[in-house]
Amino acid sequence: MLDGYQLRTKSAIDHLLQAKRSPRWRTQAIHAIIDIALGLESEELNMDEGAVYICKRLLYELPQNDLETKLYENWVLLANNDLNDGIKGFQALDRKCHVASLTGSCAGLIMQGNGKIAKNQLVSVLSTPYTMKVAKHLQKARLLLGQELINSGKPAKAREELEKILEKNRGCWRAMELRGITFEMEKNYEEAMKSFEYGWKMCSRNNPAIGFRLAQIYPKVDQPIKSIPICHYIKKNFPDYPQIDEILDAALYQVRH
């Protein structure tokens, strides 16, 4: 699980596949694999065909009448771009698990381009009292709302929602990354840098997007030399990541001049 939180995806799934052999941990291990494969810790769903295929196979190994299984089935539908079926599936579960079902249906609405409708519904669900039972669903709902507020050009309001996540879970790298984006939108580059540094640390340098943002922000606070090792790290470990050479060249130019 630690590997999963730190985005060491391959290692996490290898360990979870071993845990899946144990009758005691089988269901929890499958849930965790699907969480990682679909990127459910973030508001951005992973729609990679290979990941979706694996999750479809794993669904057959879960208890078929279990509520958690039905929630995962709907997330897989969304990831497979079966948006109408996924939204309807979540809505059908509203009486049994309001927060989880509304969060899922709002994710589907956003994917359909109905962000305004989703935003209003997300605001209503976030008045739900925080308990461990609904914690991960409330976190995802706030991430969805935070992203929509960023897209609407409302960084301060987005940051309010992100801070509420970080009050409960300081290790949520995605909330910290989005927090940095809100500061960047306001041209508060010092605070943006601090958020990206923390997010880069929390994901154990395994999310190149955060590293890219951090490398991009350092020259804006007159610290271009700090960009250089990050750029080299991304080039080495994520060789296909785009535009990193441009950031490296700009940082080197600024250092030399």
Backbone as CSV, one residue per row, in Angstrom:
resi,resn,N_x,N_y,N_z,CA_x,CA_y,CA_z,C_x,C_y,C_z
1,MET,0.826,-1.194,0.000,0.000,0.000,0.000,0.870,1.259,0.000
2,LEU,1.980,1.200,0.718,2.886,2.352,0.730,3.402,2.634,-0.671
3,ASP,3.759,1.579,-1.399,4.204,1.761,-2.785,3.116,2.433,-3.616
4,GLY,1.878,2.062,-3.388,0.772,2.659,-4.124,0.626,4.133,-3.836
5,TYR,0.703,4.511,-2.555,0.590,5.920,-2.175,1.722,6.755,-2.766
6,GLN,2.897,6.134,-2.915,4.061,6.848,-3.429,4.252,6.659,-4.932
7,LEU,3.211,6.118,-5.588,3.164,5.964,-7.047,4.245,5.031,-7.598
8,ARG,4.715,4.112,-6.765,5.572,3.043,-7.287,4.639,1.930,-7.762
9,THR,4.007,2.196,-8.879,2.857,1.408,-9.325,3.188,-0.061,-9.548
10,LYS,4.256,-0.329,-10.291,4.585,-1.720,-10.601,4.856,-2.519,-9.327
11,SER,5.650,-1.947,-8.429,5.966,-2.640,-7.181,4.703,-2.862,-6.356
12,ALA,3.826,-1.839,-6.312,2.589,-1.958,-5.540,1.720,-3.091,-6.078
13,ILE,1.550,-3.148,-7.388,0.684,-4.173,-7.967,1.296,-5.565,-7.806
14,ASP,2.614,-5.667,-7.921,3.274,-6.962,-7.703,2.991,-7.483,-6.292
15,HIS,3.117,-6.605,-5.300,2.855,-7.007,-3.920,1.380,-7.342,-3.700
16,LEU,0.502,-6.555,-4.320,-0.930,-6.795,-4.141,-1.372,-8.090,-4.817
17,LEU,-0.750,-8.436,-5.932,-1.067,-9.706,-6.577,-0.685,-10.879,-5.687
18,GLN,0.397,-10.711,-4.936,0.762,-11.750,-3.967,-0.257,-11.801,-2.827
19,ALA,-0.668,-10.613,-2.353,-1.652,-10.554,-1.264,-2.992,-11.146,-1.696
20,LYS,-3.300,-11.038,-2.995,-4.564,-11.535,-3.534,-4.702,-13.050,-3.364
21,ARG,-3.582,-13.736,-3.188,-3.623,-15.191,-3.012,-4.146,-15.592,-1.636
22,SER,-4.118,-14.651,-0.715,-4.575,-14.935,0.643,-6.086,-14.731,0.748
23,PRO,-6.846,-15.736,1.208,-8.297,-15.564,1.364,-8.656,-14.372,2.259
24,ARG,-7.800,-14.105,3.239,-8.084,-13.013,4.173,-7.988,-11.643,3.506
25,TRP,-7.009,-11.465,2.611,-6.741,-10.154,2.032,-7.173,-10.039,0.573
26,ARG,-7.774,-11.084,0.027,-8.084,-11.128,-1.406,-8.908,-9.923,-1.875
27,THR,-10.039,-9.678,-1.220,-10.941,-8.611,-1.664,-10.284,-7.243,-1.544
28,GLN,-9.643,-6.990,-0.394,-8.983,-5.695,-0.204,-7.860,-5.476,-1.219
29,ALA,-7.142,-6.570,-1.545,-6.054,-6.448,-2.517,-6.592,-6.102,-3.904
30,ILE,-7.696,-6.724,-4.290,-8.295,-6.432,-5.600,-8.798,-4.988,-5.645
31,HIS,-9.442,-4.546,-4.559,-9.880,-3.148,-4.497,-8.697,-2.203,-4.704
32,ALA,-7.603,-2.494,-4.026,-6.426,-1.632,-4.110,-5.827,-1.639,-5.517
33,ILE,-5.803,-2.796,-6.177,-5.282,-2.871,-7.544,-6.126,-2.016,-8.483
34,ILE,-7.446,-2.098,-8.351,-8.323,-1.299,-9.202,-8.134,0.187,-8.917
35,ASP,-8.008,0.544,-7.639,-7.749,1.944,-7.285,-6.509,2.470,-8.002
36,ILE,-5.444,1.672,-7.967,-4.183,2.092,-8.584,-4.297,2.109,-10.105
37,ALA,-4.876,1.053,-10.667,-4.945,0.937,-12.128,-5.770,2.055,-12.753
38,LEU,-6.859,2.440,-12.105,-7.732,3.485,-12.654,-7.377,4.880,-12.146
39,GLY,-6.407,4.952,-11.236,-6.023,6.264,-10.701,-7.103,6.899,-9.859
40,LEU,-7.805,6.099,-9.063,-8.952,6.614,-8.318,-8.559,7.522,-7.159
41,GLU,-7.252,7.611,-6.854,-6.828,8.538,-5.810,-6.792,9.973,-6.334
42,SER,-6.923,10.130,-7.645,-6.935,11.443,-8.277,-8.326,11.699,-8.848
43,GLU,-8.545,12.913,-9.348,-9.833,13.197,-9.994,-9.787,12.839,-11.472
44,GLU,-8.595,12.505,-11.982,-8.430,12.172,-13.388,-8.417,10.652,-13.554
45,LEU,-9.423,10.139,-14.241,-9.557,8.688,-14.394,-8.610,8.186,-15.477
46,ASN,-7.905,7.095,-15.184,-7.027,6.470,-16.164,-7.868,5.615,-17.111
47,MET,-7.884,5.991,-18.389,-8.711,5.294,-19.371,-7.879,4.414,-20.300
48,ASP,-6.659,4.114,-19.876,-5.796,3.239,-20.666,-6.460,1.878,-20.878
49,GLU,-6.449,1.391,-22.109,-7.141,0.136,-22.444,-6.629,-1.045,-21.628
50,GLY,-5.322,-1.103,-21.448,-4.754,-2.211,-20.686,-5.206,-2.197,-19.240
51,ALA,-5.234,-1.008,-18.641,-5.669,-0.888,-17.245,-7.135,-1.271,-17.107
52,VAL,-7.956,-0.817,-18.041,-9.388,-1.132,-17.993,-9.613,-2.636,-18.149
53,TYR,-8.863,-3.252,-19.048,-8.999,-4.695,-19.272,-8.676,-5.477,-17.998
54,ILE,-7.589,-5.104,-17.333,-7.206,-5.777,-16.080,-8.315,-5.633,-15.049
55,CYS,-8.861,-4.422,-14.936,-9.912,-4.179,-13.936,-11.179,-4.975,-14.246
56,LYS,-11.518,-5.093,-15.506,-12.685,-5.899,-15.885,-12.494,-7.350,-15.445
57,ARG,-11.314,-7.873,-15.656,-11.020,-9.252,-15.258,-11.123,-9.410,-13.736
58,LEU,-10.606,-8.422,-13.015,-10.596,-8.503,-11.556,-12.003,-8.416,-10.963
59,LEU,-12.893,-7.719,-11.641,-14.262,-7.593,-11.132,-14.928,-8.951,-10.947
60,TYR,-14.589,-9.904,-11.821,-15.185,-11.239,-11.726,-14.733,-11.984,-10.474
61,GLU,-13.649,-11.526,-9.865,-13.125,-12.204,-8.682,-13.678,-11.610,-7.386
62,LEU,-14.489,-10.572,-7.497,-15.065,-9.934,-6.311,-16.454,-10.484,-6.015
63,PRO,-16.911,-10.374,-4.766,-18.294,-10.798,-4.439,-19.302,-10.019,-5.281
64,GLN,-20.118,-10.717,-6.045,-20.924,-10.068,-7.072,-22.072,-9.202,-6.535
65,ASN,-22.572,-9.471,-5.368,-23.682,-8.676,-4.832,-23.232,-7.627,-3.814
66,ASP,-21.924,-7.479,-3.704,-21.369,-6.543,-2.729,-21.473,-5.107,-3.250
67,LEU,-21.783,-4.171,-2.358,-21.940,-2.767,-2.739,-20.644,-2.195,-3.306
68,GLU,-19.510,-2.513,-2.679,-18.223,-2.004,-3.170,-17.957,-2.509,-4.587
69,THR,-18.327,-3.758,-4.855,-18.140,-4.307,-6.202,-18.933,-3.502,-7.216
70,LYS,-20.173,-3.160,-6.884,-21.023,-2.397,-7.802,-20.438,-0.998,-8.053
71,LEU,-19.872,-0.383,-7.013,-19.228,0.924,-7.196,-18.042,0.801,-8.154
72,TYR,-17.223,-0.229,-7.947,-16.072,-0.428,-8.836,-16.503,-0.738,-10.269
73,GLU,-17.590,-1.485,-10.420,-18.097,-1.776,-11.766,-18.422,-0.477,-12.512
74,ASN,-18.987,0.473,-11.798,-19.353,1.742,-12.438,-18.131,2.593,-12.763
75,TRP,-17.105,2.536,-11.902,-15.871,3.253,-12.231,-15.228,2.655,-13.478
76,VAL,-15.289,1.342,-13.609,-14.732,0.697,-14.797,-15.530,1.098,-16.047
77,LEU,-16.839,1.210,-15.904,-17.654,1.675,-17.036,-17.231,3.072,-17.479
78,LEU,-17.026,3.972,-16.518,-16.581,5.330,-16.870,-15.218,5.283,-17.557
79,ALA,-14.299,4.497,-17.005,-12.957,4.401,-17.587,-12.992,3.802,-18.987
80,ASN,-14.002,2.982,-19.261,-14.174,2.376,-20.581,-14.959,3.283,-21.522
81,ASN,-15.243,4.500,-21.049,-15.987,5.516,-21.805,-17.454,5.150,-22.018
82,ASP,-17.981,4.218,-21.192,-19.412,3.922,-21.206,-20.082,4.860,-20.196
83,LEU,-20.108,6.149,-20.560,-20.447,7.179,-19.580,-21.899,7.113,-19.124
84,ASN,-22.813,6.937,-20.050,-24.233,6.900,-19.668,-24.519,5.734,-18.721
85,ASP,-23.988,4.563,-19.046,-24.216,3.392,-18.189,-23.559,3.574,-16.828
86,GLY,-22.370,4.155,-16.825,-21.678,4.380,-15.562,-22.426,5.355,-14.668
87,ILE,-22.900,6.450,-15.245,-23.652,7.449,-14.471,-24.940,6.849,-13.926
88,LYS,-25.666,6.132,-14.786,-26.912,5.493,-14.334,-26.642,4.476,-13.229
89,GLY,-25.553,3.739,-13.369,-25.194,2.749,-12.355,-24.918,3.402,-11.007
90,PHE,-24.201,4.513,-11.012,-23.938,5.238,-9.758,-25.236,5.789,-9.170
91,GLN,-26.060,6.362,-10.026,-27.312,6.957,-9.537,-28.226,5.914,-8.903
92,ALA,-28.173,4.688,-9.418,-29.010,3.612,-8.864,-28.596,3.218,-7.451
93,LEU,-27.378,3.601,-7.067,-26.870,3.237,-5.735,-27.016,4.381,-4.723
94,ASP,-27.711,5.437,-5.111,-27.740,6.652,-4.285,-28.266,6.408,-2.868
95,ARG,-29.318,5.597,-2.741,-29.900,5.378,-1.408,-28.997,4.556,-0.503
96,LYS,-28.169,3.738,-1.115,-27.299,2.863,-0.318,-25.996,3.550,0.095
97,CYS,-25.509,4.444,-0.742,-24.235,5.127,-0.435,-24.215,6.460,-1.184
98,HIS,-24.875,7.440,-0.611,-25.113,8.709,-1.287,-23.812,9.386,-1.728
99,VAL,-22.843,9.490,-0.831,-21.612,10.220,-1.144,-20.849,9.545,-2.285
100,ALA,-20.676,8.231,-2.193,-19.939,7.503,-3.222,-20.646,7.546,-4.566
101,SER,-21.959,7.402,-4.548,-22.698,7.368,-5.810,-22.715,8.746,-6.471
102,LEU,-22.883,9.804,-5.672,-22.912,11.151,-6.247,-21.532,11.558,-6.766
103,THR,-20.494,11.161,-6.041,-19.133,11.456,-6.508,-18.877,10.792,-7.859
104,GLY,-19.257,9.529,-7.977,-19.062,8.814,-9.235,-19.882,9.390,-10.377
105,SER,-21.147,9.695,-10.107,-21.995,10.245,-11.180,-21.502,11.618,-11.611
106,CYS,-20.986,12.413,-10.656,-20.441,13.736,-11.011,-19.177,13.607,-11.851
107,ALA,-18.351,12.604,-11.539,-17.168,12.356,-12.372,-17.589,12.061,-13.807
108,GLY,-18.645,11.256,-13.953,-19.151,10.948,-15.287,-19.711,12.171,-15.990
109,LEU,-20.430,13.014,-15.254,-20.981,14.244,-15.837,-19.872,15.158,-16.330
110,ILE,-18.806,15.262,-15.558,-17.674,16.092,-15.972,-17.048,15.533,-17.244
111,MET,-16.925,14.225,-17.318,-16.364,13.602,-18.519,-17.251,13.842,-19.733
112,GLN,-18.553,14.017,-19.503,-19.488,14.323,-20.587,-19.465,15.793,-20.980
113,GLY,-18.762,16.612,-20.202,-18.749,18.053,-20.468,-19.801,18.822,-19.708
114,ASN,-20.414,18.172,-18.714,-21.463,18.829,-17.921,-20.921,19.251,-16.555
115,GLY,-19.814,20.000,-16.600,-19.139,20.386,-15.370,-19.967,21.268,-14.459
116,LYS,-20.776,22.150,-15.038,-21.578,23.066,-14.213,-22.610,22.298,-13.384
117,ILE,-23.253,21.315,-14.002,-24.223,20.488,-13.270,-23.512,19.722,-12.164
118,ALA,-22.366,19.141,-12.510,-21.608,18.356,-11.535,-21.152,19.234,-10.374
119,LYS,-20.729,20.454,-10.683,-20.202,21.337,-9.639,-21.266,21.633,-8.591
120,ASN,-22.490,21.893,-9.012,-23.571,22.165,-8.068,-23.870,20.955,-7.191
121,GLN,-23.832,19.766,-7.797,-24.106,18.548,-7.026,-22.969,18.243,-6.049
122,LEU,-21.741,18.517,-6.451,-20.597,18.277,-5.571,-20.642,19.181,-4.345
123,VAL,-21.044,20.427,-4.554,-21.161,21.355,-3.425,-22.143,20.811,-2.391
124,SER,-23.233,20.217,-2.862,-24.248,19.711,-1.934,-23.744,18.513,-1.133
125,VAL,-22.970,17.647,-1.767,-22.526,16.423,-1.068,-21.422,16.712,-0.051
126,LEU,-20.711,17.812,-0.228,-19.573,18.097,0.644,-19.979,18.624,2.013
127,SER,-21.279,18.763,2.235,-21.760,19.094,3.580,-21.890,17.835,4.447
128,THR,-21.652,16.671,3.850,-21.732,15.408,4.583,-20.656,15.355,5.675
129,PRO,-21.016,14.966,6.892,-20.007,14.854,7.957,-18.902,13.882,7.581
130,TYR,-17.675,14.212,7.961,-16.516,13.392,7.645,-16.462,12.167,8.552
131,THR,-16.461,10.993,7.954,-16.229,9.744,8.687,-15.283,8.900,7.845
132,MET,-14.669,7.905,8.454,-13.750,7.043,7.712,-14.476,6.295,6.595
133,LYS,-15.763,6.041,6.790,-16.531,5.299,5.790,-16.628,6.064,4.473
134,VAL,-16.739,7.380,4.570,-16.916,8.185,3.350,-15.672,9.010,3.020
135,ALA,-14.596,8.824,3.771,-13.414,9.688,3.638,-12.878,9.737,2.208
136,LYS,-12.660,8.562,1.593,-12.036,8.577,0.267,-12.974,9.154,-0.790
137,HIS,-14.291,8.996,-0.567,-15.249,9.551,-1.534,-15.334,11.069,-1.398
138,LEU,-15.298,11.571,-0.158,-15.288,13.020,0.049,-14.015,13.635,-0.522
139,GLN,-12.892,12.939,-0.354,-11.640,13.456,-0.908,-11.733,13.561,-2.423
140,LYS,-12.261,12.520,-3.058,-12.367,12.550,-4.521,-13.353,13.631,-4.969
141,ALA,-14.458,13.792,-4.213,-15.428,14.831,-4.554,-14.782,16.210,-4.488
142,ARG,-13.955,16.435,-3.470,-13.291,17.740,-3.335,-12.245,17.949,-4.436
143,LEU,-11.553,16.884,-4.821,-10.613,16.998,-5.934,-11.342,17.359,-7.228
144,LEU,-12.470,16.706,-7.462,-13.273,17.015,-8.650,-13.729,18.471,-8.633
145,LEU,-14.229,18.909,-7.476,-14.713,20.284,-7.359,-13.555,21.268,-7.495
146,GLY,-12.423,20.946,-6.854,-11.264,21.825,-6.960,-10.821,22.011,-8.401
147,GLN,-10.778,20.914,-9.157,-10.389,20.999,-10.562,-11.387,21.814,-11.374
148,GLU,-12.673,21.641,-11.105,-13.686,22.408,-11.823,-13.591,23.898,-11.507
149,LEU,-13.296,24.231,-10.254,-13.143,25.642,-9.875,-11.894,26.241,-10.525
150,ILE,-10.845,25.451,-10.624,-9.649,25.914,-11.346,-9.992,26.178,-12.812
151,ASN,-10.712,25.239,-13.411,-11.105,25.411,-14.813,-12.002,26.630,-15.017
152,SER,-12.727,27.013,-13.958,-13.616,28.179,-14.032,-12.902,29.473,-13.677
153,GLY,-11.596,29.395,-13.419,-10.833,30.593,-13.096,-11.062,31.110,-11.692
154,LYS,-11.314,30.190,-10.753,-11.561,30.577,-9.365,-10.544,29.888,-8.441
155,PRO,-9.271,30.303,-8.515,-8.229,29.608,-7.756,-8.404,29.685,-6.242
156,ALA,-8.865,30.823,-5.729,-9.006,30.953,-4.266,-10.062,29.997,-3.731
157,LYS,-11.196,29.890,-4.434,-12.244,28.970,-4.004,-11.788,27.512,-4.136
158,ALA,-11.059,27.236,-5.209,-10.528,25.871,-5.379,-9.604,25.529,-4.227
159,ARG,-8.783,26.481,-3.843,-7.817,26.224,-2.780,-8.508,25.948,-1.442
160,GLU,-9.632,26.578,-1.208,-10.403,26.305,0.012,-10.763,24.828,0.102
161,GLU,-11.204,24.247,-1.008,-11.568,22.832,-1.021,-10.331,21.945,-0.867
162,LEU,-9.247,22.332,-1.506,-8.022,21.542,-1.436,-7.429,21.558,-0.030
163,GLU,-7.532,22.702,0.635,-7.030,22.791,2.020,-7.812,21.858,2.941
164,LYS,-9.099,21.690,2.669,-9.912,20.784,3.486,-9.448,19.331,3.317
165,ILE,-9.010,18.985,2.115,-8.441,17.653,1.901,-7.157,17.500,2.709
166,LEU,-6.310,18.515,2.618,-4.992,18.439,3.243,-5.062,18.486,4.759
167,GLU,-6.143,19.032,5.290,-6.344,18.987,6.743,-6.482,17.544,7.226
168,LYS,-7.125,16.720,6.416,-7.361,15.313,6.776,-6.269,14.384,6.261
169,ASN,-5.668,14.752,5.131,-4.698,13.859,4.486,-3.573,14.690,3.882
170,ARG,-2.572,14.981,4.679,-1.454,15.817,4.232,-0.641,15.132,3.143
171,GLY,-0.814,13.839,2.998,-0.057,13.095,2.000,-0.732,13.025,0.640
172,CYS,-1.821,13.756,0.443,-2.520,13.724,-0.860,-1.753,14.591,-1.856
173,TRP,-0.900,13.939,-2.627,-0.047,14.677,-3.559,-0.853,15.423,-4.619
174,ARG,-1.994,14.873,-5.016,-2.775,15.544,-6.065,-3.385,16.841,-5.540
175,ALA,-3.872,16.833,-4.295,-4.393,18.067,-3.712,-3.290,19.107,-3.612
176,MET,-2.079,18.673,-3.253,-0.961,19.604,-3.143,-0.564,20.141,-4.510
177,GLU,-0.613,19.289,-5.524,-0.303,19.744,-6.882,-1.322,20.790,-7.351
178,LEU,-2.603,20.504,-7.160,-3.640,21.461,-7.561,-3.526,22.757,-6.763
179,ARG,-3.165,22.638,-5.479,-2.943,23.829,-4.652,-1.853,24.703,-5.275
180,GLY,-0.779,24.060,-5.723,0.281,24.802,-6.383,-0.201,25.493,-7.641
181,ILE,-1.067,24.831,-8.384,-1.611,25.428,-9.611,-2.435,26.674,-9.288
182,THR,-3.196,26.630,-8.179,-4.001,27.812,-7.818,-3.091,29.004,-7.503
183,PHE,-1.987,28.760,-6.810,-1.054,29.853,-6.516,-0.389,30.351,-7.796
184,GLU,-0.076,29.419,-8.685,0.544,29.803,-9.951,-0.391,30.688,-10.765
185,MET,-1.689,30.364,-10.745,-2.675,31.182,-11.454,-2.698,32.610,-10.914
186,GLU,-2.417,32.757,-9.616,-2.407,34.074,-8.974,-1.027,34.733,-9.029
187,LYS,-0.093,34.077,-9.738,1.290,34.554,-9.877,2.022,34.643,-8.536
188,ASN,1.577,33.839,-7.584,2.268,33.721,-6.301,3.220,32.536,-6.420
189,TYR,4.343,32.777,-7.080,5.227,31.687,-7.454,5.951,31.064,-6.257
190,GLU,6.197,31.845,-5.216,6.840,31.294,-4.018,5.980,30.206,-3.382
191,GLU,4.679,30.502,-3.216,3.781,29.516,-2.612,3.544,28.341,-3.546
192,ALA,3.479,28.626,-4.848,3.338,27.539,-5.827,4.526,26.592,-5.726
193,MET,5.727,27.165,-5.620,6.939,26.356,-5.495,6.873,25.451,-4.269
194,LYS,6.450,26.001,-3.135,6.377,25.213,-1.899,5.406,24.044,-2.058
195,SER,4.270,24.297,-2.710,3.283,23.228,-2.914,3.829,22.146,-3.838
196,PHE,4.465,22.551,-4.929,5.008,21.566,-5.863,6.159,20.781,-5.228
197,GLU,6.975,21.452,-4.413,8.050,20.741,-3.708,7.478,19.670,-2.795
198,TYR,6.431,20.023,-2.073,5.825,19.063,-1.140,5.169,17.915,-1.913
199,GLY,4.457,18.249,-2.993,3.819,17.212,-3.804,4.836,16.276,-4.431
200,TRP,5.968,16.825,-4.889,7.056,16.034,-5.486,7.629,15.071,-4.460
201,LYS,7.728,15.544,-3.227,8.222,14.695,-2.138,7.202,13.609,-1.811
202,MET,5.916,13.966,-1.729,4.882,13.019,-1.334,4.713,11.889,-2.348
203,CYS,4.933,12.183,-3.611,4.799,11.119,-4.623,6.126,10.407,-4.853
204,SER,7.113,10.704,-3.987,8.442,10.070,-4.089,9.058,10.220,-5.480
205,ARG,8.810,11.383,-6.080,9.363,11.735,-7.400,8.911,10.757,-8.491
206,ASN,7.722,10.203,-8.318,7.210,9.238,-9.294,6.095,9.796,-10.168
207,ASN,5.806,11.086,-10.044,4.828,11.727,-10.914,5.552,12.820,-11.696
208,PRO,5.902,12.552,-12.954,6.701,13.531,-13.708,5.992,14.863,-13.929
209,ALA,4.644,14.862,-13.885,3.909,16.113,-14.078,4.219,17.109,-12.960
210,ILE,4.315,16.611,-11.729,4.631,17.497,-10.606,6.085,17.958,-10.719
211,GLY,6.980,17.040,-11.062,8.373,17.418,-11.264,8.520,18.464,-12.352
212,PHE,7.755,18.304,-13.420,7.779,19.278,-14.518,7.340,20.654,-14.027
213,ARG,6.251,20.680,-13.260,5.757,21.967,-12.746,6.790,22.613,-11.815
214,LEU,7.442,21.787,-11.007,8.438,22.317,-10.082,9.645,22.867,-10.846
215,ALA,10.106,22.109,-11.848,11.233,22.571,-12.656,10.883,23.859,-13.397
216,GLN,9.634,23.987,-13.785,9.177,25.165,-14.517,9.063,26.390,-13.604
217,ILE,8.767,26.163,-12.316,8.523,27.279,-11.404,9.816,27.856,-10.829
218,TYR,10.866,27.035,-10.693,12.103,27.509,-10.071,12.692,28.749,-10.757
219,PRO,12.754,28.796,-12.092,13.285,30.012,-12.719,12.454,31.264,-12.407
220,LYS,11.177,31.074,-12.120,10.313,32.225,-11.827,10.566,32.807,-10.437
221,VAL,11.280,32.044,-9.592,11.652,32.555,-8.263,13.175,32.686,-8.180
222,ASP,13.795,32.857,-9.348,15.240,33.088,-9.446,16.069,31.947,-8.861
223,GLN,15.587,30.708,-9.049,16.350,29.542,-8.608,16.466,28.528,-9.754
224,PRO,16.901,28.981,-10.930,16.917,28.064,-12.087,17.828,26.869,-11.908
225,ILE,18.856,27.022,-11.081,19.805,25.919,-10.915,19.133,24.686,-10.312
226,LYS,18.049,24.893,-9.542,17.333,23.766,-8.944,16.514,22.995,-9.978
227,SER,16.244,23.617,-11.093,15.489,22.941,-12.155,16.307,21.846,-12.821
228,ILE,17.610,22.053,-12.885,18.466,21.189,-13.707,18.456,19.731,-13.257
229,PRO,18.691,19.418,-11.955,18.664,17.996,-11.559,17.290,17.357,-11.716
230,ILE,16.226,18.141,-11.537,14.877,17.590,-11.715,14.658,17.223,-13.180
231,CYS,15.082,18.101,-14.072,14.938,17.813,-15.510,15.712,16.553,-15.891
232,HIS,16.935,16.422,-15.387,17.736,15.227,-15.701,17.082,13.964,-15.123
233,TYR,16.501,14.097,-13.934,15.826,12.949,-13.311,14.632,12.508,-14.162
234,ILE,13.844,13.471,-14.625,12.672,13.136,-15.451,13.114,12.542,-16.782
235,LYS,14.170,13.113,-17.397,14.662,12.579,-18.669,15.127,11.135,-18.519
236,LYS,15.739,10.825,-17.373,16.253,9.476,-17.149,15.132,8.485,-16.847
237,ASN,14.198,8.875,-15.991,13.181,7.938,-15.499,11.876,7.970,-16.285
238,PHE,11.625,9.074,-17.007,10.403,9.197,-17.815,10.805,9.777,-19.179
239,PRO,11.565,9.007,-19.959,12.172,9.555,-21.185,11.188,10.069,-22.219
240,ASP,9.945,9.641,-22.153,8.961,10.098,-23.133,8.182,11.329,-22.677
241,TYR,8.510,11.850,-21.487,7.736,12.990,-20.986,8.046,14.218,-21.850
242,PRO,7.002,14.901,-22.338,7.218,15.987,-23.310,7.729,17.292,-22.680
243,GLN,8.412,18.062,-23.493,8.817,19.451,-23.219,9.845,19.617,-22.102
244,ILE,10.355,18.530,-21.557,11.302,18.677,-20.460,12.622,19.262,-20.961
245,ASP,12.986,18.984,-22.214,14.213,19.563,-22.771,14.111,21.078,-22.856
246,GLU,12.919,21.572,-23.154,12.732,23.023,-23.240,12.938,23.682,-21.882
247,ILE,12.410,23.048,-20.828,12.580,23.584,-19.478,14.054,23.546,-19.083
248,LEU,14.732,22.453,-19.418,16.157,22.319,-19.104,16.976,23.383,-19.824
249,ASP,16.710,23.572,-21.109,17.465,24.573,-21.881,17.250,25.975,-21.321
250,ALA,15.997,26.279,-20.956,15.702,27.607,-20.406,16.402,27.820,-19.070
251,ALA,16.421,26.787,-18.229,17.083,26.888,-16.928,18.593,27.079,-17.116
252,LEU,19.198,26.308,-18.019,20.629,26.439,-18.277,20.967,27.826,-18.809
253,TYR,20.157,28.341,-19.688,20.375,29.684,-20.246,20.333,30.722,-19.128
254,GLN,19.333,30.597,-18.221,19.207,31.568,-17.150,20.397,31.490,-16.183
255,VAL,20.872,30.281,-15.910,22.035,30.121,-15.025,23.280,30.786,-15.634
256,ARG,23.425,30.600,-16.945,24.628,31.123,-17.613,24.604,32.631,-17.802
257,HIS,23.396,33.199,-17.767,23.287,34.633,-18.025,22.763,35.375,-16.789
